[in-house]
Amino acid sequence: MNTDIENLFKDKVLGHPAGLFVLFFTEMWERFSFYGMRVLLVLFLTAPILDSNPGWEWPREHALALIGTYASLLYLTPILGGYIADKFIGYKKAIIIGCAIMTLGHACMALETVWSLYSGLALLVIGTGFFKPNMTAVISEMYRGKESKKDGAYTIFYMGVNAGAFFGMMLCGYLAENYGWAWGFGLAGIFMFFGMLQFWLAGSLFGRIGDKPLKASEFTDNVEEQEVEEKLNPFTKFDYLLIGLSSLGGLLYLFNDPLSKIENINLLDFSLFGYDGSIEVVMISLVLFLILIISRTLRYTPVVRNRIFAVSIFGLFTVIFFATFEQNLGTMTIFARDYTDRMLTGSASMVFKVVDALLTTVPMMIIT
């Protein structure tokens, strides 16, 4: 494996292996398609039927319920996709599979039918699960033994994320607004396909990196030099029970929320202590999850326990951040469309265009 890493670093671009820039552009096109579709979804669902660019005219609460479930599942499936890649197929195959599934998902959404919308979102969720965790895993494996360069590598990599998101929202939004929703969804699929094709054709550049799951003994050249890990805290049967029940409750709520509002199918049609069934399920699942976390944390050694407490504090702020950040998928987009004057005229318009170009467009073009 180290031989493959050394071969990668023989041909450098800006001090980094050329393979990093393959990952850069693959991620850029994936983010192009992801954010390009994402910015259109709520606008398409809530746009009036009798309009120059007709949508489905869903009530806002219906659209936001579907989008909330979709966004939530995007954070769950990478757990499964990462596990499959680690244990069975390797990172590179997982990335290609994820790209292919997401390309099909964007193609389905371009058809603008109910079944294709649901199928497309499901495929995007599954594809993201295979793709997202394994891109960064390839970078981590590429820079094994060269940790001093890893921070710079991730900085370059995330420039691709930002560039793809910027151009995706601009171009897909422009096509959707001026030529029709299908053109915006379709363009996202086209660039997702380009990202898959690029990574597949450049696969040999990485050698055996990411080809198959690594055994623990392969992480270092000398097994004796491996760090001594803390004593394991194995899962008990009670732990597995808590994991199963809390996960089941969370998934029931995620699927029941859009089903009950859009299709009038309520899987949690009951009340307990005067509260709606869905609220009860969420609260019970949260309590079970907290019991799981606290009980497992207390069973670790004091050093590990303190580390987990520290991480938990950051985790709490992370939850708050992403709960706010994900509002741009629905509520902030609707607010910008319905309650914001988006027309800027006169000298203020010219100043804005110049400053915007200097701060965003020009740097993005140079970086790309």
C-alpha positions in Angstrom: 0.0 0.0 0.0 2.8 2.4 0.8 4.2 1.7 -2.7 1.0 3.0 -4.2 1.1 6.1 -2.0 4.7 6.8 -3.0 3.8 6.4 -6.7 0.9 8.9 -6.3 3.4 11.5 -4.9 5.8 11.2 -7.8 3.7 13.4 -10.0 2.7 16.4 -8.1 0.5 19.4 -8.8 0.8 22.3 -6.3 2.7 19.9 -4.1 -0.1 17.3 -4.0 -0.6 14.1 -6.1 -2.6 14.4 -9.3 -5.1 12.0 -7.8 -6.2 14.7 -5.3 -7.4 16.8 -8.3 -9.3 13.8 -9.7 -11.2 13.7 -6.4 -11.5 17.5 -6.4 -13.4 17.5 -9.8 -15.4 14.4 -8.9 -16.6 16.0 -5.7 -17.2 19.3 -7.5 -19.5 17.7 -10.1 -21.3 15.8 -7.4 -21.9 18.9 -5.4 -22.9 20.7 -8.6 -25.6 18.1 -9.1 -26.6 17.9 -5.4 -27.0 21.6 -4.8 -28.3 22.3 -8.3 -31.2 19.9 -7.7 -31.6 20.8 -4.0 -32.2 24.5 -4.7 -35.0 23.6 -7.2 -36.9 21.0 -5.2 -39.0 23.2 -2.8 -39.6 25.8 -5.6 -40.8 23.2 -8.0 -43.1 21.5 -5.4 -44.7 24.8 -4.3 -44.8 26.7 -7.6 -48.4 27.4 -8.9 -49.8 25.1 -11.5 -51.2 28.0 -13.6 -47.9 29.8 -14.1 -45.5 30.4 -17.0 -43.3 27.8 -15.3 -45.8 25.5 -13.6 -45.0 23.4 -10.6 -47.2 21.1 -8.5 -48.6 23.8 -6.1 -48.1 21.7 -3.0 -48.9 23.3 0.3 -45.7 24.5 2.0 -46.1 22.1 4.9 -46.3 19.1 2.5 -43.2 20.2 0.6 -41.2 20.9 3.8 -42.3 17.5 5.3 -41.0 15.6 2.3 -37.8 17.7 2.1 -37.2 17.2 5.8 -37.3 13.5 5.5 -35.1 13.5 2.4 -32.5 15.7 4.2 -32.5 13.6 7.3 -32.0 10.3 5.4 -29.0 11.9 3.7 -27.2 11.9 7.0 -28.2 8.3 7.8 -27.4 6.3 4.7 -23.6 7.2 4.8 -23.4 5.1 7.9 -24.5 2.1 5.9 -22.6 3.0 2.8 -19.4 3.5 4.7 -19.8 0.1 6.5 -20.4 -1.7 3.1 -17.3 -0.1 1.6 -15.1 -0.8 4.7 -16.2 -4.5 5.0 -16.9 -5.6 1.4 -16.4 -3.6 -1.7 -13.8 -0.9 -1.0 -14.0 2.8 -1.4 -13.5 3.2 -5.2 -16.3 0.8 -6.1 -18.6 2.4 -3.6 -17.9 5.8 -5.1 -18.7 4.6 -8.6 -21.8 2.8 -7.5 -23.0 5.9 -5.6 -22.4 8.1 -8.7 -24.3 5.8 -10.9 -27.3 5.6 -8.5 -27.4 9.3 -8.1 -27.3 9.8 -11.9 -30.4 7.6 -12.2 -32.0 9.6 -9.4 -31.5 12.9 -11.2 -32.8 11.4 -14.4 -36.0 10.2 -12.6 -36.6 13.7 -11.2 -36.4 15.2 -14.7 -39.5 13.2 -15.6 -41.7 15.3 -13.2 -44.1 12.6 -12.2 -45.1 11.6 -8.7 -43.5 8.1 -8.9 -40.4 9.4 -10.5 -40.0 12.2 -7.9 -40.2 9.7 -5.0 -38.0 7.2 -6.9 -35.5 9.9 -7.7 -35.2 11.1 -4.1 -34.8 7.5 -2.9 -32.0 6.9 -5.4 -30.3 10.1 -4.4 -30.4 9.1 -0.7 -29.0 5.7 -1.5 -26.4 7.0 -3.8 -25.2 9.7 -1.4 -24.8 6.9 1.2 -22.3 5.1 -1.0 -20.6 8.3 -2.3 -20.2 10.8 0.5 -18.2 8.9 3.3 -15.9 7.2 0.9 -14.5 10.3 -1.0 -12.9 11.6 2.2 -11.8 8.0 3.1 -9.8 7.8 -0.2 -8.0 11.1 0.7 -7.2 9.9 4.2 -5.8 6.7 2.8 -3.8 8.6 0.1 -2.1 10.7 2.8 -1.3 7.9 5.2 2.2 8.6 6.5 2.1 12.1 5.1 -0.2 13.8 7.7 1.6 17.1 7.4 0.1 17.5 3.9 -3.4 16.3 4.8 -4.8 19.6 6.0 -3.8 21.3 2.7 -5.3 18.4 0.8 -8.7 18.8 2.5 -8.6 22.6 1.9 -8.1 22.0 -1.8 -10.8 19.3 -1.8 -13.4 21.5 -0.1 -12.7 24.2 -2.7 -14.2 21.8 -5.1 -17.3 21.4 -2.8 -17.8 25.2 -2.8 -17.2 25.7 -6.5 -19.6 22.9 -7.4 -22.3 24.2 -5.1 -21.9 27.7 -6.4 -22.1 26.9 -10.1 -24.7 24.2 -9.6 -27.2 26.6 -7.9 -26.5 29.3 -10.5 -26.7 27.2 -13.7 -29.5 24.7 -12.7 -31.5 27.6 -11.2 -31.1 29.6 -14.4 -32.2 26.7 -16.7 -35.1 25.8 -14.4 -36.4 29.4 -14.2 -36.0 30.2 -17.9 -36.5 26.9 -19.7 -38.4 24.6 -17.3 -37.8 22.5 -14.2 -36.9 19.4 -16.1 -33.9 21.2 -17.7 -32.6 22.1 -14.2 -33.0 18.6 -12.8 -31.6 17.1 -16.1 -28.5 19.3 -16.0 -27.8 18.1 -12.5 -27.9 14.5 -13.7 -25.6 15.3 -16.7 -22.8 16.7 -14.5 -23.3 13.8 -12.0 -22.6 11.4 -14.9 -19.5 13.4 -15.8 -18.2 13.1 -12.3 -18.7 9.4 -12.3 -17.1 9.0 -15.7 -14.1 11.0 -14.7 -13.5 9.0 -11.5 -13.9 5.7 -13.3 -11.5 6.5 -16.1 -8.9 7.8 -13.6 -9.3 4.8 -11.3 -6.0 3.2 -12.2 -4.2 6.3 -11.0 -4.8 5.4 -7.4 -3.3 1.9 -7.7 -4.7 -0.4 -5.0 -5.7 2.5 -2.8 -9.4 2.0 -2.0 -9.7 -1.2 -3.9 -10.6 -3.5 -1.1 -11.1 -3.4 2.7 -8.0 -3.1 4.7 -7.1 -5.4 7.5 -6.0 -3.8 10.8 -2.5 -5.1 10.2 -2.2 -3.3 6.9 -2.7 0.2 8.4 1.0 0.3 9.3 4.2 -1.3 7.9 5.2 -2.6 11.3 2.5 -4.2 13.5 4.6 -3.6 16.6 4.4 0.1 16.0 0.7 0.2 16.1 -0.8 2.3 18.9 -2.1 0.4 21.9 -5.8 1.1 22.0 -7.9 1.5 25.0 -9.7 -1.5 26.4 -12.8 -2.2 24.2 -16.3 -1.4 25.5 -18.3 -4.2 23.7 -22.0 -3.7 23.0 -24.3 -5.6 25.3 -27.7 -7.1 24.4 -29.3 -4.2 26.2 -27.3 -1.8 24.1 -28.4 -3.5 20.9 -32.0 -3.3 22.1 -31.7 0.4 22.8 -30.1 1.0 19.3 -32.9 -1.0 17.6 -35.8 0.7 19.4 -34.5 4.3 19.2 -33.6 3.8 15.5 -37.0 2.3 14.7 -38.8 5.2 16.4 -36.8 7.8 14.6 -37.4 6.1 11.2 -41.1 5.7 11.9 -41.4 9.5 12.5 -39.3 10.4 9.4 -41.5 8.4 7.1 -44.8 9.1 8.9 -44.4 12.9 8.7 -44.7 13.2 4.9 -47.0 10.2 4.6 -49.5 11.6 7.1 -49.5 15.1 5.5 -49.3 14.3 1.8 -51.0 10.9 1.5 -53.1 11.0 4.7 -51.6 7.7 5.8 -50.8 8.0 9.5 -48.6 5.2 10.8 -48.7 6.6 14.3 -52.4 7.3 14.7 -52.8 7.2 18.4 -52.4 9.6 21.4 -50.9 9.1 24.8 -51.3 11.4 27.8 -53.0 13.9 25.5 -50.1 14.1 23.0 -50.0 13.1 19.4 -48.5 9.7 18.7 -45.7 11.0 16.5 -44.5 13.3 19.3 -44.6 10.5 21.8 -42.5 8.2 19.5 -39.9 10.9 19.0 -39.6 11.7 22.7 -39.4 8.0 23.7 -36.8 7.4 21.0 -34.8 10.4 22.2 -34.9 9.2 25.8 -33.8 5.7 24.8 -30.9 7.1 22.8 -29.7 9.3 25.7 -29.8 6.2 28.0 -27.7 4.4 25.4 -25.1 7.2 25.1 -24.8 7.8 28.9 -24.7 4.2 29.9 -22.0 3.4 27.3 -20.0 6.5 28.2 -19.9 5.6 31.9 -18.5 2.2 31.1 -15.3 3.6 29.4 -12.1 4.4 31.2 -11.9 7.9 32.8 -9.6 9.2 30.0 -11.9 8.0 27.2 -14.9 9.1 29.1 -13.6 12.7 29.4 -12.9 12.7 25.6 -16.4 11.6 24.9 -17.8 14.3 27.1 -15.7 16.9 25.3 -16.8 15.6 21.9 -20.4 15.6 23.0 -20.3 19.4 23.7 -19.0 20.0 20.2 -21.6 17.6 18.9 -24.4 19.6 20.5 -23.3 22.8 18.8 -23.0 20.8 15.5 -26.6 19.7 15.8 -27.7 23.3 16.3 -25.6 24.5 13.4 -26.9 21.9 10.9 -30.5 22.3 12.1 -30.1 26.0 11.2 -28.0 25.3 8.0 -30.6 22.9 6.6 -33.3 25.6 6.7 -31.8 26.8 3.4 -33.3 23.7 1.8 -36.9 24.8 2.5 -37.9 27.7 4.6 -35.1 30.2 3.6 -35.7 29.4 -0.1 -39.4 30.1 0.2 -38.7 33.3 2.2 -36.3 34.5 -0.5 -38.9 33.8 -3.2 -42.1 35.2 -1.5 -40.9 37.9 0.9 -37.7 39.3 -0.7 -37.4 41.9 -3.4 -34.8 40.3 -5.6 -34.7 43.2 -8.1 -31.8 45.6 -7.6 -31.6 48.6 -10.0 -29.5 51.7 -10.5 -26.0 52.3 -9.2 -26.5 49.9 -6.3 -27.1 47.1 -8.8 -23.8 47.9 -10.6 -21.8 48.1 -7.4 -23.3 44.7 -6.2 -22.5 43.0 -9.5 -18.9 44.2 -9.5 -18.2 43.3 -5.9 -20.0 40.0 -6.3 -17.9 39.1 -9.3 -14.7 40.0 -7.5 -15.5 38.0 -4.4 -17.1 34.9 -6.0 -17.1 34.4 -9.7 -13.5 35.4 -10.5 -11.8 33.5 -7.7 -14.0 30.4 -8.5 -12.9 30.5 -12.1 -9.2 30.9 -11.2 -9.4 28.0 -8.7 -11.3 25.7 -11.0 
